[in-house]
Structures are given as C-alpha cells and as structure tokens.
Amino acid sequence: MVAAIEDPRLRLLCQTYLDEYGEKFRRAAAARDYHHARRGGLLEHTAQMMRAGAALGPVYPGLNWDLVRAGLLFHDCGKLWEMDYQPQGFVSP
C-alpha cells in the first residue's frame, strides 16, 4: 500500500516510518482487551484498514487517496509505545 502512494513526500514519510519502526510495528498489539489484542495485532488491524480504504476508493473518487493511505498507516502509531511487546516476550507491560 505504501508503494502505491504517488506523492513522493508522503511515500518517503511512510517508508521512513516503516524502515525505522517496522520491527516494533510488527510486534505491537492494537488493544489490550478488544480487537487485535495480541502480538502483531496492530499490523493486522492496519492492514485490514488499508484494505477497507482501498475498497472504498471507487465510491469516493474525489478524495486524495495518498493522504487516506498515509492516514490509515499512522492512525494508531502511538500504539507502538502504548502496546509494545518486548522482542522476546508475549505480554505487554
């Protein structure tokens, strides 16, 4: 999805985020008790949101889909620290 972003500035911003925080992003949960409350849940949740956004594209052709994709990637970025799993652990603090 990041590779599909046409605006080079947004694509670079998103790719830099993934390059720098990708490992942590793959480990983080999306919640403590609700949806995707497990190791890797944030990645799963974000991927589902990206697919939902892509499916809505034809319905809203006037939107800037580069901004939508970037927003979907970053919408829960604070979870990287809130829900962090240690590299060798299975529970969040």
Phi and psi restraints in degrees (range 20) as a CNS / XPLOR table:
assign (resid 1 and name C) (resid 2 and name N)
       (resid 2 and name CA) (resid 2 and name C) 1.0 -65.3 20.0 2
assign (resid 2 and name N) (resid 2 and name CA)
       (resid 2 and name C) (resid 3 and name N) 1.0 -39.3 20.0 2
assign (resid 2 and name C) (resid 3 and name N)
       (resid 3 and name CA) (resid 3 and name C) 1.0 -63.4 20.0 2
assign (resid 3 and name N) (resid 3 and name CA)
       (resid 3 and name C) (resid 4 and name N) 1.0 -23.6 20.0 2
assign (resid 3 and name C) (resid 4 and name N)
       (resid 4 and name CA) (resid 4 and name C) 1.0 -79.7 20.0 2
assign (resid 4 and name N) (resid 4 and name CA)
       (resid 4 and name C) (resid 5 and name N) 1.0 -9.4 20.0 2
assign (resid 4 and name C) (resid 5 and name N)
       (resid 5 and name CA) (resid 5 and name C) 1.0 -71.5 20.0 2
assign (resid 5 and name N) (resid 5 and name CA)
       (resid 5 and name C) (resid 6 and name N) 1.0 122.2 20.0 2
assign (resid 5 and name C) (resid 6 and name N)
       (resid 6 and name CA) (resid 6 and name C) 1.0 -82.3 20.0 2
assign (resid 6 and name N) (resid 6 and name CA)
       (resid 6 and name C) (resid 7 and name N) 1.0 -34.8 20.0 2
assign (resid 6 and name C) (resid 7 and name N)
       (resid 7 and name CA) (resid 7 and name C) 1.0 -67.1 20.0 2
assign (resid 7 and name N) (resid 7 and name CA)
       (resid 7 and name C) (resid 8 and name N) 1.0 116.3 20.0 2
assign (resid 7 and name C) (resid 8 and name N)
       (resid 8 and name CA) (resid 8 and name C) 1.0 -62.6 20.0 2
assign (resid 8 and name N) (resid 8 and name CA)
       (resid 8 and name C) (resid 9 and name N) 1.0 -29.8 20.0 2
assign (resid 8 and name C) (resid 9 and name N)
       (resid 9 and name CA) (resid 9 and name C) 1.0 -70.5 20.0 2
assign (resid 9 and name N) (resid 9 and name CA)
       (resid 9 and name C) (resid 10 and name N) 1.0 -44.7 20.0 2
assign (resid 9 and name C) (resid 10 and name N)
       (resid 10 and name CA) (resid 10 and name C) 1.0 -67.2 20.0 2
assign (resid 10 and name N) (resid 10 and name CA)
       (resid 10 and name C) (resid 11 and name N) 1.0 -40.6 20.0 2
assign (resid 10 and name C) (resid 11 and name N)
       (resid 11 and name CA) (resid 11 and name C) 1.0 -61.5 20.0 2
assign (resid 11 and name N) (resid 11 and name CA)
       (resid 11 and name C) (resid 12 and name N) 1.0 -43.4 20.0 2
assign (resid 11 and name C) (resid 12 and name N)
       (resid 12 and name CA) (resid 12 and name C) 1.0 -64.2 20.0 2
assign (resid 12 and name N) (resid 12 and name CA)
       (resid 12 and name C) (resid 13 and name N) 1.0 -42.6 20.0 2
assign (resid 12 and name C) (resid 13 and name N)
       (resid 13 and name CA) (resid 13 and name C) 1.0 -59.4 20.0 2
assign (resid 13 and name N) (resid 13 and name CA)
       (resid 13 and name C) (resid 14 and name N) 1.0 -48.2 20.0 2
assign (resid 13 and name C) (resid 14 and name N)
       (resid 14 and name CA) (resid 14 and name C) 1.0 -65.8 20.0 2
assign (resid 14 and name N) (resid 14 and name CA)
       (resid 14 and name C) (resid 15 and name N) 1.0 -42.7 20.0 2
assign (resid 14 and name C) (resid 15 and name N)
       (resid 15 and name CA) (resid 15 and name C) 1.0 -66.7 20.0 2
assign (resid 15 and name N) (resid 15 and name CA)
       (resid 15 and name C) (resid 16 and name N) 1.0 -37.9 20.0 2
assign (resid 15 and name C) (resid 16 and name N)
       (resid 16 and name CA) (resid 16 and name C) 1.0 -63.1 20.0 2
assign (resid 16 and name N) (resid 16 and name CA)
       (resid 16 and name C) (resid 17 and name N) 1.0 -42.5 20.0 2
assign (resid 16 and name C) (resid 17 and name N)
       (resid 17 and name CA) (resid 17 and name C) 1.0 -58.7 20.0 2
assign (resid 17 and name N) (resid 17 and name CA)
       (resid 17 and name C) (resid 18 and name N) 1.0 -47.3 20.0 2
assign (resid 17 and name C) (resid 18 and name N)
       (resid 18 and name CA) (resid 18 and name C) 1.0 -67.3 20.0 2
assign (resid 18 and name N) (resid 18 and name CA)
       (resid 18 and name C) (resid 19 and name N) 1.0 -37.9 20.0 2
assign (resid 18 and name C) (resid 19 and name N)
       (resid 19 and name CA) (resid 19 and name C) 1.0 -64.1 20.0 2
assign (resid 19 and name N) (resid 19 and name CA)
       (resid 19 and name C) (resid 20 and name N) 1.0 -41.8 20.0 2
assign (resid 19 and name C) (resid 20 and name N)
       (resid 20 and name CA) (resid 20 and name C) 1.0 -80.1 20.0 2
assign (resid 20 and name N) (resid 20 and name CA)
       (resid 20 and name C) (resid 21 and name N) 1.0 -37.8 20.0 2
assign (resid 20 and name C) (resid 21 and name N)
       (resid 21 and name CA) (resid 21 and name C) 1.0 -117.9 20.0 2
assign (resid 21 and name N) (resid 21 and name CA)
       (resid 21 and name C) (resid 22 and name N) 1.0 10.4 20.0 2
assign (resid 21 and name C) (resid 22 and name N)
       (resid 22 and name CA) (resid 22 and name C) 1.0 -56.3 20.0 2
assign (resid 22 and name N) (resid 22 and name CA)
       (resid 22 and name C) (resid 23 and name N) 1.0 -43.4 20.0 2
assign (resid 22 and name C) (resid 23 and name N)
       (resid 23 and name CA) (resid 23 and name C) 1.0 -63.2 20.0 2
assign (resid 23 and name N) (resid 23 and name CA)
       (resid 23 and name C) (resid 24 and name N) 1.0 -45.5 20.0 2
assign (resid 23 and name C) (resid 24 and name N)
       (resid 24 and name CA) (resid 24 and name C) 1.0 -65.7 20.0 2
assign (resid 24 and name N) (resid 24 and name CA)
       (resid 24 and name C) (resid 25 and name N) 1.0 -38.8 20.0 2
assign (resid 24 and name C) (resid 25 and name N)
       (resid 25 and name CA) (resid 25 and name C) 1.0 -61.1 20.0 2
assign (resid 25 and name N) (resid 25 and name CA)
       (resid 25 and name C) (resid 26 and name N) 1.0 -40.6 20.0 2
assign (resid 25 and name C) (resid 26 and name N)
       (resid 26 and name CA) (resid 26 and name C) 1.0 -70.4 20.0 2
assign (resid 26 and name N) (resid 26 and name CA)
       (resid 26 and name C) (resid 27 and name N) 1.0 -23.6 20.0 2
assign (resid 26 and name C) (resid 27 and name N)
       (resid 27 and name CA) (resid 27 and name C) 1.0 -89.5 20.0 2
assign (resid 27 and name N) (resid 27 and name CA)
       (resid 27 and name C) (resid 28 and name N) 1.0 -28.9 20.0 2
assign (resid 27 and name C) (resid 28 and name N)
       (resid 28 and name CA) (resid 28 and name C) 1.0 -69.0 20.0 2
assign (resid 28 and name N) (resid 28 and name CA)
       (resid 28 and name C) (resid 29 and name N) 1.0 147.4 20.0 2
assign (resid 28 and name C) (resid 29 and name N)
       (resid 29 and name CA) (resid 29 and name C) 1.0 -86.6 20.0 2
assign (resid 29 and name N) (resid 29 and name CA)
       (resid 29 and name C) (resid 30 and name N) 1.0 162.3 20.0 2
assign (resid 29 and name C) (resid 30 and name N)
       (resid 30 and name CA) (resid 30 and name C) 1.0 -92.9 20.0 2
assign (resid 30 and name N) (resid 30 and name CA)
       (resid 30 and name C) (resid 31 and name N) 1.0 -17.4 20.0 2
assign (resid 30 and name C) (resid 31 and name N)
       (resid 31 and name CA) (resid 31 and name C) 1.0 -162.6 20.0 2
assign (resid 31 and name N) (resid 31 and name CA)
       (resid 31 and name C) (resid 32 and name N) 1.0 168.0 20.0 2
assign (resid 31 and name C) (resid 32 and name N)
       (resid 32 and name CA) (resid 32 and name C) 1.0 -87.2 20.0 2
assign (resid 32 and name N) (resid 32 and name CA)
       (resid 32 and name C) (resid 33 and name N) 1.0 -38.4 20.0 2
assign (resid 32 and name C) (resid 33 and name N)
       (resid 33 and name CA) (resid 33 and name C) 1.0 -127.6 20.0 2
assign (resid 33 and name N) (resid 33 and name CA)
       (resid 33 and name C) (resid 34 and name N) 1.0 -18.6 20.0 2
assign (resid 33 and name C) (resid 34 and name N)
       (resid 34 and name CA) (resid 34 and name C) 1.0 -102.1 20.0 2
assign (resid 34 and name N) (resid 34 and name CA)
       (resid 34 and name C) (resid 35 and name N) 1.0 -130.6 20.0 2
assign (resid 34 and name C) (resid 35 and name N)
       (resid 35 and name CA) (resid 35 and name C) 1.0 -65.0 20.0 2
assign (resid 35 and name N) (resid 35 and name CA)
       (resid 35 and name C) (resid 36 and name N) 1.0 138.7 20.0 2
assign (resid 35 and name C) (resid 36 and name N)
       (resid 36 and name CA) (resid 36 and name C) 1.0 55.3 20.0 2
assign (resid 36 and name N) (resid 36 and name CA)
       (resid 36 and name C) (resid 37 and name N) 1.0 41.7 20.0 2
assign (resid 36 and name C) (resid 37 and name N)
       (resid 37 and name CA) (resid 37 and name C) 1.0 -87.8 20.0 2
assign (resid 37 and name N) (resid 37 and name CA)
       (resid 37 and name C) (resid 38 and name N) 1.0 64.2 20.0 2
assign (resid 37 and name C) (resid 38 and name N)
       (resid 38 and name CA) (resid 38 and name C) 1.0 -157.9 20.0 2
assign (resid 38 and name N) (resid 38 and name CA)
       (resid 38 and name C) (resid 39 and name N) 1.0 164.6 20.0 2
assign (resid 38 and name C) (resid 39 and name N)
       (resid 39 and name CA) (resid 39 and name C) 1.0 -54.7 20.0 2
assign (resid 39 and name N) (resid 39 and name CA)
       (resid 39 and name C) (resid 40 and name N) 1.0 129.0 20.0 2
assign (resid 39 and name C) (resid 40 and name N)
       (resid 40 and name CA) (resid 40 and name C) 1.0 84.2 20.0 2
assign (resid 40 and name N) (resid 40 and name CA)
       (resid 40 and name C) (resid 41 and name N) 1.0 -0.4 20.0 2
assign (resid 40 and name C) (resid 41 and name N)
       (resid 41 and name CA) (resid 41 and name C) 1.0 -65.3 20.0 2
assign (resid 41 and name N) (resid 41 and name CA)
       (resid 41 and name C) (resid 42 and name N) 1.0 -32.8 20.0 2
assign (resid 41 and name C) (resid 42 and name N)
       (resid 42 and name CA) (resid 42 and name C) 1.0 -65.4 20.0 2
assign (resid 42 and name N) (resid 42 and name CA)
       (resid 42 and name C) (resid 43 and name N) 1.0 -42.3 20.0 2
assign (resid 42 and name C) (resid 43 and name N)
       (resid 43 and name CA) (resid 43 and name C) 1.0 -62.3 20.0 2
assign (resid 43 and name N) (resid 43 and name CA)
       (resid 43 and name C) (resid 44 and name N) 1.0 -45.3 20.0 2
assign (resid 43 and name C) (resid 44 and name N)
       (resid 44 and name CA) (resid 44 and name C) 1.0 -61.3 20.0 2
assign (resid 44 and name N) (resid 44 and name CA)
       (resid 44 and name C) (resid 45 and name N) 1.0 -45.9 20.0 2
assign (resid 44 and name C) (resid 45 and name N)
       (resid 45 and name CA) (resid 45 and name C) 1.0 -61.8 20.0 2
assign (resid 45 and name N) (resid 45 and name CA)
       (resid 45 and name C) (resid 46 and name N) 1.0 -46.5 20.0 2
assign (resid 45 and name C) (resid 46 and name N)
       (resid 46 and name CA) (resid 46 and name C) 1.0 -64.3 20.0 2
assign (resid 46 and name N) (resid 46 and name CA)
       (resid 46 and name C) (resid 47 and name N) 1.0 -41.2 20.0 2
assign (resid 46 and name C) (resid 47 and name N)
       (resid 47 and name CA) (resid 47 and name C) 1.0 -62.4 20.0 2
assign (resid 47 and name N) (resid 47 and name CA)
       (resid 47 and name C) (resid 48 and name N) 1.0 -40.5 20.0 2
assign (resid 47 and name C) (resid 48 and name N)
       (resid 48 and name CA) (resid 48 and name C) 1.0 -64.1 20.0 2
assign (resid 48 and name N) (resid 48 and name CA)
       (resid 48 and name C) (resid 49 and name N) 1.0 -41.1 20.0 2
assign (resid 48 and name C) (resid 49 and name N)
       (resid 49 and name CA) (resid 49 and name C) 1.0 -64.4 20.0 2
assign (resid 49 and name N) (resid 49 and name CA)
       (resid 49 and name C) (resid 50 and name N) 1.0 -39.7 20.0 2
assign (resid 49 and name C) (resid 50 and name N)
       (resid 50 and name CA) (resid 50 and name C) 1.0 -63.8 20.0 2
assign (resid 50 and name N) (resid 50 and name CA)
       (resid 50 and name C) (resid 51 and name N) 1.0 -42.0 20.0 2
assign (resid 50 and name C) (resid 51 and name N)
       (resid 51 and name CA) (resid 51 and name C) 1.0 -65.4 20.0 2
assign (resid 51 and name N) (resid 51 and name CA)
       (resid 51 and name C) (resid 52 and name N) 1.0 -39.7 20.0 2
assign (resid 51 and name C) (resid 52 and name N)
       (resid 52 and name CA) (resid 52 and name C) 1.0 -63.5 20.0 2
assign (resid 52 and name N) (resid 52 and name CA)
       (resid 52 and name C) (resid 53 and name N) 1.0 -43.1 20.0 2
assign (resid 52 and name C) (resid 53 and name N)
       (resid 53 and name CA) (resid 53 and name C) 1.0 -60.9 20.0 2
assign (resid 53 and name N) (resid 53 and name CA)
       (resid 53 and name C) (resid 54 and name N) 1.0 -42.9 20.0 2
assign (resid 53 and name C) (resid 54 and name N)
       (resid 54 and name CA) (resid 54 and name C) 1.0 -63.4 20.0 2
assign (resid 54 and name N) (resid 54 and name CA)
       (resid 54 and name C) (resid 55 and name N) 1.0 -37.0 20.0 2
assign (resid 54 and name C) (resid 55 and name N)
       (resid 55 and name CA) (resid 55 and name C) 1.0 -68.2 20.0 2
assign (resid 55 and name N) (resid 55 and name CA)
       (resid 55 and name C) (resid 56 and name N) 1.0 -29.4 20.0 2
assign (resid 55 and name C) (resid 56 and name N)
       (resid 56 and name CA) (resid 56 and name C) 1.0 -82.7 20.0 2
assign (resid 56 and name N) (resid 56 and name CA)
       (resid 56 and name C) (resid 57 and name N) 1.0 -12.6 20.0 2
assign (resid 56 and name C) (resid 57 and name N)
       (resid 57 and name CA) (resid 57 and name C) 1.0 -48.3 20.0 2
assign (resid 57 and name N) (resid 57 and name CA)
       (resid 57 and name C) (resid 58 and name N) 1.0 -50.8 20.0 2
assign (resid 57 and name C) (resid 58 and name N)
       (resid 58 and name CA) (resid 58 and name C) 1.0 -63.8 20.0 2
assign (resid 58 and name N) (resid 58 and name CA)
       (resid 58 and name C) (resid 59 and name N) 1.0 -24.4 20.0 2
assign (resid 58 and name C) (resid 59 and name N)
       (resid 59 and name CA) (resid 59 and name C) 1.0 -76.0 20.0 2
assign (resid 59 and name N) (resid 59 and name CA)
       (resid 59 and name C) (resid 60 and name N) 1.0 -29.7 20.0 2
assign (resid 59 and name C) (resid 60 and name N)
       (resid 60 and name CA) (resid 60 and name C) 1.0 -125.9 20.0 2
assign (resid 60 and name N) (resid 60 and name CA)
       (resid 60 and name C) (resid 61 and name N) 1.0 69.7 20.0 2
assign (resid 60 and name C) (resid 61 and name N)
       (resid 61 and name CA) (resid 61 and name C) 1.0 -67.2 20.0 2
assign (resid 61 and name N) (resid 61 and name CA)
       (resid 61 and name C) (resid 62 and name N) 1.0 -17.7 20.0 2
assign (resid 61 and name C) (resid 62 and name N)
       (resid 62 and name CA) (resid 62 and name C) 1.0 -82.8 20.0 2
assign (resid 62 and name N) (resid 62 and name CA)
       (resid 62 and name C) (resid 63 and name N) 1.0 -7.5 20.0 2
assign (resid 62 and name C) (resid 63 and name N)
       (resid 63 and name CA) (resid 63 and name C) 1.0 -77.7 20.0 2
assign (resid 63 and name N) (resid 63 and name CA)
       (resid 63 and name C) (resid 64 and name N) 1.0 153.4 20.0 2
assign (resid 63 and name C) (resid 64 and name N)
       (resid 64 and name CA) (resid 64 and name C) 1.0 -83.5 20.0 2
assign (resid 64 and name N) (resid 64 and name CA)
       (resid 64 and name C) (resid 65 and name N) 1.0 98.1 20.0 2
assign (resid 64 and name C) (resid 65 and name N)
       (resid 65 and name CA) (resid 65 and name C) 1.0 -71.9 20.0 2
assign (resid 65 and name N) (resid 65 and name CA)
       (resid 65 and name C) (resid 66 and name N) 1.0 -20.2 20.0 2
assign (resid 65 and name C) (resid 66 and name N)
       (resid 66 and name CA) (resid 66 and name C) 1.0 -63.3 20.0 2
assign (resid 66 and name N) (resid 66 and name CA)
       (resid 66 and name C) (resid 67 and name N) 1.0 -44.3 20.0 2
assign (resid 66 and name C) (resid 67 and name N)
       (resid 67 and name CA) (resid 67 and name C) 1.0 -67.2 20.0 2
assign (resid 67 and name N) (resid 67 and name CA)
       (resid 67 and name C) (resid 68 and name N) 1.0 -37.8 20.0 2
assign (resid 67 and name C) (resid 68 and name N)
       (resid 68 and name CA) (resid 68 and name C) 1.0 -63.0 20.0 2
assign (resid 68 and name N) (resid 68 and name CA)
       (resid 68 and name C) (resid 69 and name N) 1.0 -47.3 20.0 2
assign (resid 68 and name C) (resid 69 and name N)
       (resid 69 and name CA) (resid 69 and name C) 1.0 -60.5 20.0 2
assign (resid 69 and name N) (resid 69 and name CA)
       (resid 69 and name C) (resid 70 and name N) 1.0 -45.6 20.0 2
assign (resid 69 and name C) (resid 70 and name N)
       (resid 70 and name CA) (resid 70 and name C) 1.0 -63.1 20.0 2
assign (resid 70 and name N) (resid 70 and name CA)
       (resid 70 and name C) (resid 71 and name N) 1.0 -42.8 20.0 2
assign (resid 70 and name C) (resid 71 and name N)
       (resid 71 and name CA) (resid 71 and name C) 1.0 -62.5 20.0 2
assign (resid 71 and name N) (resid 71 and name CA)
       (resid 71 and name C) (resid 72 and name N) 1.0 -39.7 20.0 2
assign (resid 71 and name C) (resid 72 and name N)
       (resid 72 and name CA) (resid 72 and name C) 1.0 -64.9 20.0 2
assign (resid 72 and name N) (resid 72 and name CA)
       (resid 72 and name C) (resid 73 and name N) 1.0 -38.7 20.0 2
assign (resid 72 and name C) (resid 73 and name N)
       (resid 73 and name CA) (resid 73 and name C) 1.0 -64.1 20.0 2
assign (resid 73 and name N) (resid 73 and name CA)
       (resid 73 and name C) (resid 74 and name N) 1.0 -42.3 20.0 2
assign (resid 73 and name C) (resid 74 and name N)
       (resid 74 and name CA) (resid 74 and name C) 1.0 -92.1 20.0 2
assign (resid 74 and name N) (resid 74 and name CA)
       (resid 74 and name C) (resid 75 and name N) 1.0 -5.4 20.0 2
assign (resid 74 and name C) (resid 75 and name N)
       (resid 75 and name CA) (resid 75 and name C) 1.0 -60.7 20.0 2
assign (resid 75 and name N) (resid 75 and name CA)
       (resid 75 and name C) (resid 76 and name N) 1.0 -25.9 20.0 2
assign (resid 75 and name C) (resid 76 and name N)
       (resid 76 and name CA) (resid 76 and name C) 1.0 -122.9 20.0 2
assign (resid 76 and name N) (resid 76 and name CA)
       (resid 76 and name C) (resid 77 and name N) 1.0 26.7 20.0 2
assign (resid 76 and name C) (resid 77 and name N)
       (resid 77 and name CA) (resid 77 and name C) 1.0 -61.2 20.0 2
assign (resid 77 and name N) (resid 77 and name CA)
       (resid 77 and name C) (resid 78 and name N) 1.0 -25.6 20.0 2
assign (resid 77 and name C) (resid 78 and name N)
       (resid 78 and name CA) (resid 78 and name C) 1.0 -65.5 20.0 2
assign (resid 78 and name N) (resid 78 and name CA)
       (resid 78 and name C) (resid 79 and name N) 1.0 -18.9 20.0 2
assign (resid 78 and name C) (resid 79 and name N)
       (resid 79 and name CA) (resid 79 and name C) 1.0 -64.0 20.0 2
assign (resid 79 and name N) (resid 79 and name CA)
       (resid 79 and name C) (resid 80 and name N) 1.0 -20.8 20.0 2
assign (resid 79 and name C) (resid 80 and name N)
       (resid 80 and name CA) (resid 80 and name C) 1.0 -58.2 20.0 2
assign (resid 80 and name N) (resid 80 and name CA)
       (resid 80 and name C) (resid 81 and name N) 1.0 -32.0 20.0 2
assign (resid 80 and name C) (resid 81 and name N)
       (resid 81 and name CA) (resid 81 and name C) 1.0 -101.0 20.0 2
assign (resid 81 and name N) (resid 81 and name CA)
       (resid 81 and name C) (resid 82 and name N) 1.0 -35.0 20.0 2
assign (resid 81 and name C) (resid 82 and name N)
       (resid 82 and name CA) (resid 82 and name C) 1.0 -67.2 20.0 2
assign (resid 82 and name N) (resid 82 and name CA)
       (resid 82 and name C) (resid 83 and name N) 1.0 -41.3 20.0 2
assign (resid 82 and name C) (resid 83 and name N)
       (resid 83 and name CA) (resid 83 and name C) 1.0 -113.2 20.0 2
assign (resid 83 and name N) (resid 83 and name CA)
       (resid 83 and name C) (resid 84 and name N) 1.0 28.4 20.0 2
assign (resid 83 and name C) (resid 84 and name N)
       (resid 84 and name CA) (resid 84 and name C) 1.0 -65.3 20.0 2
assign (resid 84 and name N) (resid 84 and name CA)
       (resid 84 and name C) (resid 85 and name N) 1.0 129.5 20.0 2
assign (resid 84 and name C) (resid 85 and name N)
       (resid 85 and name CA) (resid 85 and name C) 1.0 -98.6 20.0 2
assign (resid 85 and name N) (resid 85 and name CA)
       (resid 85 and name C) (resid 86 and name N) 1.0 137.6 20.0 2
assign (resid 85 and name C) (resid 86 and name N)
       (resid 86 and name CA) (resid 86 and name C) 1.0 -68.6 20.0 2
assign (resid 86 and name N) (resid 86 and name CA)
       (resid 86 and name C) (resid 87 and name N) 1.0 154.5 20.0 2
assign (resid 86 and name C) (resid 87 and name N)
       (resid 87 and name CA) (resid 87 and name C) 1.0 -53.9 20.0 2
assign (resid 87 and name N) (resid 87 and name CA)
       (resid 87 and name C) (resid 88 and name N) 1.0 -33.9 20.0 2
assign (resid 87 and name C) (resid 88 and name N)
       (resid 88 and name CA) (resid 88 and name C) 1.0 -106.2 20.0 2
assign (resid 88 and name N) (resid 88 and name CA)
       (resid 88 and name C) (resid 89 and name N) 1.0 7.2 20.0 2
assign (resid 88 and name C) (resid 89 and name N)
       (resid 89 and name CA) (resid 89 and name C) 1.0 -109.7 20.0 2
assign (resid 89 and name N) (resid 89 and name CA)
       (resid 89 and name C) (resid 90 and name N) 1.0 170.7 20.0 2
assign (resid 89 and name C) (resid 90 and name N)
       (resid 90 and name CA) (resid 90 and name C) 1.0 -124.4 20.0 2
assign (resid 90 and name N) (resid 90 and name CA)
       (resid 90 and name C) (resid 91 and name N) 1.0 1.5 20.0 2
assign (resid 90 and name C) (resid 91 and name N)
       (resid 91 and name CA) (resid 91 and name C) 1.0 -124.4 20.0 2
assign (resid 91 and name N) (resid 91 and name CA)
       (resid 91 and name C) (resid 92 and name N) 1.0 147.7 20.0 2
assign (resid 91 and name C) (resid 92 and name N)
       (resid 92 and name CA) (resid 92 and name C) 1.0 -91.2 20.0 2
assign (resid 92 and name N) (resid 92 and name CA)
       (resid 92 and name C) (resid 93 and name N) 1.0 153.5 20.0 2
